[in-house]
Amino acid sequence: MNIKFFVNMTSRAWAVPILSNLHTGVAGRQAPLLAATGASRTAFAQSMDHLIEIGLLERNPGHGHPLRPEFRLTPLGAQAAALAAKVHRIPEQNDHDLLRRSWTLPVLTSLHTPSHFNEIKRNLHTITDRALSQSLKSMESRNWVQRSVDEAARPPRSLYRAINTGGQISQVTAPEISFAI
């Protein structure tokens, strides 16, 4: 999977939890998935629509009521769901809110090796400086990312590395994602 598709996949808050739950065997209907994820109906519906639009989910033909459809993973969705399940297992339950933020997983994936701010930005073509900065700060406050400053460089430069939970997530996602566009 390339980084551009990964960024798109993780851009909805509940996409990764939905994929993870489908991979672990939760039925592909709204009620069981809502109960498993804890999402609001509106956010859940937006995430489901997004996953269908990008080709990871499809309606299961011949199953379900028209008002209560059943969904299933596409072949590409099955690969994405396997990755989502691996990632979703790693953090503590109280850290899942950080996983639902749109840039957390792509930034951690790009931190598979320690990187400077501009290197991360180059890997994640569409991220803004502000979004990257906020993402790094929120992960640093949870001790998922460590920032060190190279005082010898002129001007001084920050170096970021994924640590602890962030490091574990980075080790899982990095081998699955290609940064070549």
Beta strands, then each sheet from edge to edge (+ up, - down):
strand 1: 57-65
strand 2: 68-73
strand 3: 115-116
strand 4: 145-150
strand 5: 157-162
sheet 1: 1+ 2-
sheet 2: 3+ 5- 4+
end
